[in-house]
């Protein structure tokens, strides 16, 4: 499902799933991860985004994934520096903590949009909301995340 939301080509999705199994086999720790579905989902998501970037490097276009990435650009710092790998783990922890403290519905909306790459119309149907309401909710959540990241020193004021 994650790969299908990011990649629109059936063939790309199948290849991504195959790559997920290979990467899972090579990455799985000696003991089973606590959140096994999340572990697999993260691998699938990374591979799908990599495949998407590779496929869209030649042809830039306005699609759902561009929208998701642009929405997050405003509150996630650029990862181009040397210290980004060190800060990446800290940043992931802060975002995880942030999402964990959101009300359940907001957490599902945030994760649906930015982890599973659901489109706004799907989220609206799932929660019985209007698309405008979902957009406003996402904007408010991103603003809260941005404030949190500024407070933690990840974004300039």
N, C-alpha and C positions, 0 to 999 in steps of 0.2 A: 504494500500500500504506500509506503514512504517513497519508494523508487517511482511508483506510478504517478504520484503527485508532482514529482520533480521532473521526471522524464516523460515525455508524451509519446515516445515511440515504443511500441510493444517490444521490438527487438532490443532496444537499449535497456528496457526494464529487465528482460530475460538475462541479458549479459551482466547487468548490475547484480542481479540475484545470484548468478553463478559466481561472480567475483566475490560476493559477500560470503558465500560458503567457503571459498578458498581462503579469504582473509580471516574468517572466523577460525578456521582450522589452524592457521598459522599464528593467530593472536591469542587464542583462548589460554587463560592461565591454568596452572595445574589443578586448581579447584574451581568449581563452577561459580561464576560471578553471582552476586546476590540478586541483582536485577538483570537476569539473563535476557529478557525481551528488550530491555533498554540497551544492553550491550550490543545485541544484534542490530537494533534500530539505529544506533549511533554509527556502526560500521556501514550499514546500508545507506544512511543519509550522507556520510562523507563520500562514499563511492559515487552515489548518484549526483551529488554536486560537482564532483571532479569530472564526471562524464558530461554533465550539463555544460560546465565551463569550457571543456575541450570542444564540444560540439557547437557552442555559441560564440567561440572566439572568432570564427570566420564570419558569422552572420549575426550581428547584433539586432535585436528586435525587442519590442515591448511586449513582454509576457508576464505571467504570474510570478515566475521566479525572480525576474528583474524587480518587480514590485516588492516582493518580500525582502530582497537584499537591500533595496533602496530604503525601505522603511527602517531597517535595522542600522543602516549606515549612520543615521543621525545620533544614535546612542551607544554604538559599539566602537571603541577606538580602533584606528588603523593598526594592522599587525605587521607593518613593514620593517620594524626596527629589530636590532639584535636581541634586545631584552624581551621581545614579544613572546618567546617560548616560555620564559620564566613567568611573565605576567599572564600568559594564557591560562595556566592552571588556576592562578588566583582569581582571574576574571571569571572563569567557568564556575568557581566556587561561589563567587558573589552573585552571579546570575541565578545559579541553582538555589541559593538561599533566598534571593528575591522572589523567585517564582514559588518557592515553598511557602512563603508568607502571604502570598496573594489569596484572596477568597477563592474557593474551589472553582467557581464558574469562570472567573478571570484567568486563573491558571490554565484551565482547559482551553480557553480562547487563545491565550498567548502561545501555548504549546502547539495547538492546532495550526496556528498560522505560521509560527517560526520554527517549529521542529518538523511537523508533518507536511508543511507547505500547502495546507488546505486553502482554497480560495474563499474570499469573504462571503460569497453567496452560500457556499456549503456550510460554513460556520453559522451563518444566520438561520438557515433551515434547521440545523441541528439543535440550536438553542431557542428557536421560536422568536428570533429577533429580526429587525430590519437590517439591511446591509449598512445603512447609515449608522445605526446604533452600534453595530460591530466595529465599524471604522472609528467611531468616536471612542469606544472602549479601548481599542488597540492604541489609539493616539494617547489616551490618558495613561495606559500601562507603560508605553514607551517613554512618556515624560517622567513617570515615577522612576523607571529604570535609569533614565538619564540623570535624574537628581541623585539617585543612589550612587551611580558611577562617579559623579562629580564629588560627592561627599567622600568617597573612597580614594579620590585622587587619580582616577582613570581618565577623566575628561577635564579639560580646562573650563573654567567658569566663564 
